[in-house]
Amino acid sequence: MLPRVDTDDEWDAIVPDETVMRPGVAALCTRLGLRADPLTRYPAGSQPVYAVGKRYVLKLFPAAAADDGVTEAHVLAHLQGRLPVPTPYVHDAGPYENGWRYVLMSRLRGTDLAVTWPRIPRADQDRIATEAGETLAALHALDPSPLAGVLGPGDWDDFLARQRTTAVDRQRAHGLPEPWLEQIPGFLAAAPPSAREPGVLLHTEFMRQHLTVDAYDDWRLTGLLDFEPAMIGRPAYDFVAVGLYVSRADPRLLSRIFRAYGETFTPTDLLAHTLLHVHGNLPRYLRELPTPPEPTLESLAETWFGTG
């Protein structure tokens, strides 16, 4: 019942349209034995995701993103019970129809940390930062080798080299003004080379939007979700999203995360990885985060990733 989605135009026409999506999702729920449970679509997220009653979440991946569904299922199965905070339990996963895939997972307790953050007392925000650092340390301490056949990019140094050659063009496509674009080649050339430590399991989008918290349990972290963009690579890559979306340029919070994680990364290193990140978008961050005192990438690095 769900039409095939292979192109961006098909995605834009089909995936947001509940008159098309809901009958297909309801049919899948019936196939999975969940016919009586109410179906509620989550408003955010790149993939269509539905709460199925109070116990389950059903995440769908059209043909254009089918590999992401394979990644999500494998990573969640690998992580089960191995982190300080819960991750969704995979109840079922597989192909559906017309190239679609699905993952049926447990529903995490709590609410979106990004939504609740303004209501959280400062002392609890600090503790959450510590818990986030501990969670990331535990994730990076796991052996990623069982996932090597599922996750990319394979050769990390080659991946970074390709990202380096396209960094200016990618930021230009996002609309970054020329005075900033002109600085990128020199900034990346001067940045310290990536450390040669072994690759770790990366979330790649470790951000408030992918963490859950429970207001009725002293604002404790209750979950980490969304592993579809996971990779195997160097730890600093994960701290791009940490600095931009967890600490959000707050030196106090980033310092606490580093202490809990057990390692620090320089502002220059993290801004360089921001430029190399597959989802790096400087114009968006410049709109959302504090403006640096000087219009230079060095000043920007210190403003967003400094620890005071």
C-alpha positions as CSV (number, residue, x, y, z in Angstrom):
1,M,0.0,0.0,0.0
2,L,3.0,2.3,0.4
3,P,4.3,3.6,-3.0
4,R,7.9,3.2,-3.8
5,V,10.2,6.2,-3.0
6,D,13.5,6.5,-4.8
7,T,13.9,10.2,-5.6
8,D,13.7,13.5,-3.6
9,D,10.6,14.5,-5.5
10,E,8.9,11.2,-4.6
11,W,10.0,11.6,-1.0
12,D,8.5,15.2,-0.8
13,A,5.3,14.1,-2.3
14,I,4.7,10.8,-0.4
15,V,6.5,10.7,3.0
16,P,4.8,13.8,4.5
17,D,1.4,12.9,3.2
18,E,-0.6,11.1,5.9
19,T,-3.4,10.2,3.5
20,V,-0.9,8.0,1.7
21,M,1.3,6.9,4.7
22,R,-1.3,6.0,7.3
23,P,-3.1,3.3,5.5
24,G,0.2,1.6,4.6
25,V,1.5,1.9,8.2
26,A,-1.8,0.6,9.6
27,A,-1.6,-2.4,7.3
28,L,1.9,-3.1,8.5
29,C,0.8,-2.8,12.1
30,T,-2.0,-5.4,11.4
31,R,0.7,-7.7,9.9
32,L,2.8,-7.3,13.1
33,G,-0.2,-8.1,15.4
34,L,-0.6,-4.5,16.6
35,R,-4.0,-3.7,15.0
36,A,-5.8,-2.5,18.1
37,D,-3.1,-0.1,19.2
38,P,-3.6,3.6,18.4
39,L,-1.2,5.1,15.9
40,T,0.4,8.6,16.4
41,R,3.0,10.0,14.0
42,Y,5.8,12.0,15.6
43,P,6.1,15.5,14.0
44,A,9.9,15.6,13.9
45,G,12.5,13.4,12.3
46,S,13.8,12.7,8.8
47,Q,12.1,9.3,8.6
48,P,8.4,8.6,9.2
49,V,8.1,7.4,12.9
50,Y,4.9,6.4,14.7
51,A,4.1,5.7,18.3
52,V,2.0,2.5,18.4
53,G,0.1,2.5,21.6
54,K,2.2,3.1,24.7
55,R,4.8,0.4,24.3
56,Y,6.1,0.5,20.7
57,V,7.6,2.8,18.1
58,L,7.5,1.9,14.4
59,K,10.1,3.6,12.2
60,L,9.9,3.3,8.4
61,F,12.5,3.7,5.8
62,P,11.6,4.2,2.1
63,A,13.6,2.6,-0.6
64,A,15.8,5.7,-0.9
65,A,16.9,5.2,2.7
66,A,16.5,1.4,3.1
67,D,20.1,1.0,4.1
68,D,19.5,3.3,7.1
69,G,16.8,0.8,8.3
70,V,19.4,-2.0,8.2
71,T,21.8,0.2,10.1
72,E,19.3,1.1,12.8
73,A,18.2,-2.5,13.5
74,H,21.8,-3.8,13.7
75,V,23.2,-1.1,15.9
76,L,20.2,-1.2,18.3
77,A,20.6,-5.0,18.6
78,H,24.3,-4.5,19.3
79,L,23.7,-1.9,22.0
80,Q,21.0,-3.6,23.9
81,G,21.6,-3.2,27.6
82,R,25.2,-2.0,27.2
83,L,25.0,1.7,27.8
84,P,24.3,3.7,31.0
85,V,21.0,4.9,29.5
86,P,18.4,2.7,27.7
87,T,18.3,2.4,23.9
88,P,15.2,1.1,22.1
89,Y,14.8,-2.7,22.1
90,V,14.2,-4.1,18.6
91,H,11.1,-6.3,18.6
92,D,11.0,-6.8,14.8
93,A,12.7,-5.5,11.7
94,G,12.8,-6.2,8.0
95,P,11.4,-5.4,4.5
96,Y,7.9,-4.3,3.9
97,E,6.8,-3.5,0.4
98,N,8.0,-1.5,-2.6
99,G,11.5,-1.2,-1.1
100,W,10.3,0.0,2.3
101,R,11.9,-1.3,5.5
102,Y,10.7,-1.0,9.1
103,V,12.0,-1.3,12.6
104,L,9.5,-2.0,15.4
105,M,11.2,-1.0,18.7
106,S,10.3,-0.3,22.3
107,R,9.1,3.2,23.3
108,L,11.6,5.0,25.6
109,R,10.3,6.5,28.8
110,G,10.4,10.3,29.1
111,T,10.3,13.2,26.6
112,D,12.6,15.0,24.2
113,L,15.4,16.7,26.0
114,A,15.4,19.5,23.5
115,V,11.8,20.3,24.3
116,T,12.2,20.1,28.1
117,W,15.6,21.8,28.4
118,P,14.3,25.3,29.2
119,R,12.3,24.0,32.2
120,I,15.2,22.0,33.7
121,P,17.0,23.6,36.7
122,R,20.6,24.6,36.1
123,A,22.0,22.0,38.6
124,D,20.1,19.3,36.7
125,Q,21.3,20.5,33.4
126,D,24.9,20.2,34.7
127,R,24.2,16.6,35.8
128,I,22.6,15.7,32.5
129,A,25.8,17.0,30.8
130,T,27.8,14.6,33.0
131,E,25.4,11.7,32.2
132,A,25.7,12.6,28.5
133,G,29.5,12.4,28.6
134,E,29.4,9.1,30.5
135,T,27.0,7.7,27.9
136,L,29.2,8.7,25.0
137,A,32.3,7.3,26.7
138,A,30.5,4.0,27.1
139,L,29.4,4.0,23.5
140,H,32.9,4.7,22.3
141,A,34.3,1.9,24.6
142,L,32.3,-0.8,22.8
143,D,34.0,-3.0,20.3
144,P,32.5,-1.9,16.9
145,S,34.0,-4.8,14.9
146,P,30.7,-6.9,14.9
147,L,29.2,-3.9,12.9
148,A,32.0,-3.5,10.5
149,G,30.1,-5.2,7.7
150,V,27.1,-2.9,8.2
151,L,28.6,0.5,9.0
152,G,30.8,2.8,6.9
153,P,32.8,4.4,5.8
154,G,35.4,1.7,5.9
155,D,38.6,3.7,5.5
156,W,38.2,6.7,7.8
157,D,41.2,8.6,6.6
158,D,40.0,8.3,3.0
159,F,36.5,9.5,4.1
160,L,38.0,12.6,5.8
161,A,40.2,13.3,2.7
162,R,37.1,13.2,0.5
163,Q,35.2,15.5,2.9
164,R,38.1,17.9,2.9
165,T,38.2,18.3,-0.9
166,T,34.4,19.1,-1.0
167,A,34.2,21.2,2.2
168,V,34.1,24.6,0.4
169,D,31.5,23.4,-2.2
170,R,29.3,21.9,0.5
171,Q,29.2,25.0,2.6
172,R,28.7,27.2,-0.5
173,A,25.7,25.0,-1.4
174,H,24.3,25.8,2.1
175,G,24.7,29.5,1.4
176,L,27.8,30.4,3.5
177,P,29.0,33.9,2.5
178,E,32.3,34.2,0.6
179,P,34.3,35.8,3.4
180,W,33.8,32.6,5.4
181,L,34.3,30.3,2.4
182,E,37.7,31.8,1.7
183,Q,39.0,30.8,5.1
184,I,38.1,27.1,4.9
185,P,41.1,25.7,3.0
186,G,43.7,27.5,5.2
187,F,41.8,26.6,8.4
188,L,41.6,22.9,7.5
189,A,45.2,22.8,6.4
190,A,46.3,24.3,9.7
191,A,44.1,22.1,11.9
192,P,45.9,19.3,13.6
193,P,45.8,15.9,11.8
194,S,43.2,13.5,13.1
195,A,44.5,11.3,15.9
196,R,45.4,7.7,14.8
197,E,43.4,6.0,17.5
198,P,41.3,3.0,16.5
199,G,37.8,3.6,15.2
200,V,34.9,3.6,17.6
201,L,31.1,3.3,17.2
202,L,29.9,6.8,16.5
203,H,26.3,8.0,16.9
204,T,27.2,11.0,14.7
205,E,24.1,13.0,15.8
206,F,24.4,12.9,19.6
207,M,22.2,15.8,20.4
208,R,19.4,16.9,22.7
209,Q,16.8,15.9,20.2
210,H,18.0,12.3,20.4
211,L,18.0,12.1,24.2
212,T,15.0,11.6,26.4
213,V,14.6,12.8,30.0
214,D,12.0,12.1,32.7
215,A,10.7,15.1,34.7
216,Y,9.2,12.7,37.3
217,D,12.6,11.1,38.0
218,D,14.7,14.1,38.9
219,W,15.3,14.9,35.2
220,R,17.3,11.8,34.7
221,L,18.3,10.8,31.2
222,T,16.1,7.9,30.2
223,G,17.2,7.1,26.7
224,L,19.3,7.6,23.6
225,L,17.8,7.0,20.1
226,D,18.1,7.4,16.4
227,F,21.1,5.3,15.3
228,E,20.4,5.2,11.6
229,P,23.4,7.6,10.8
230,A,25.9,5.6,12.9
231,M,29.4,5.1,11.6
232,I,32.7,3.7,12.7
233,G,35.4,6.4,13.0
234,R,37.4,8.7,15.3
235,P,35.8,10.0,18.6
236,A,36.2,13.7,17.8
237,Y,33.6,13.4,15.0
238,D,30.8,12.7,17.6
239,F,31.7,15.8,19.5
240,V,30.6,18.1,16.6
241,A,26.9,17.4,17.5
242,V,27.7,17.5,21.2
243,G,29.1,21.0,21.0
244,L,26.5,22.3,18.6
245,Y,23.4,20.6,20.0
246,V,24.0,19.5,23.6
247,S,26.3,22.1,25.2
248,R,25.2,24.6,22.5
249,A,28.3,26.8,22.9
250,D,28.1,26.8,26.7
251,P,31.6,26.3,28.0
252,R,30.4,25.1,31.4
253,L,28.4,22.3,29.9
254,L,31.1,21.3,27.4
255,S,33.6,21.2,30.2
256,R,31.4,18.8,32.2
257,I,30.9,16.6,29.2
258,F,34.6,16.4,28.6
259,R,35.4,15.5,32.2
260,A,32.8,12.8,32.2
261,Y,34.0,11.5,28.9
262,G,37.6,11.4,30.1
263,E,39.2,13.2,27.1
264,T,39.1,16.7,25.6
265,F,39.3,18.0,22.0
266,T,40.5,21.4,21.0
267,P,38.1,24.0,19.5
268,T,40.1,24.0,16.3
269,D,39.8,20.2,16.0
270,L,36.1,20.3,16.6
271,L,35.4,23.1,14.1
272,A,37.5,21.3,11.5
273,H,35.4,18.1,12.1
274,T,32.3,20.3,11.8
275,L,33.5,21.3,8.3
276,L,34.2,17.7,7.5
277,H,30.9,16.3,9.0
278,V,28.5,14.9,6.4
279,H,25.7,17.1,7.9
280,G,27.9,20.2,8.7
281,N,26.0,23.4,7.9
282,L,27.7,26.5,9.0
283,P,25.0,29.0,7.9
284,R,22.5,27.2,10.1
285,Y,24.8,27.2,13.1
286,L,25.6,30.8,12.6
287,R,21.9,31.6,12.8
288,E,21.3,29.5,15.9
289,L,24.5,29.8,18.0
290,P,26.4,32.8,19.5
291,T,28.2,35.1,17.0
292,P,32.0,35.1,17.4
293,P,33.7,38.4,18.4
294,E,35.8,38.2,15.2
295,P,34.6,37.1,11.7
296,T,37.2,34.3,11.6
297,L,37.0,30.5,11.8
298,E,39.5,30.6,14.7
299,S,37.2,32.9,16.7
300,L,34.2,30.8,15.7
301,A,35.9,27.6,17.0
302,E,36.6,29.2,20.4
303,T,33.1,30.6,20.6
304,W,31.3,27.3,19.9
305,F,33.7,24.7,21.3
306,G,35.8,26.6,23.9
307,T,35.7,25.6,27.6
308,G,36.5,28.9,29.1
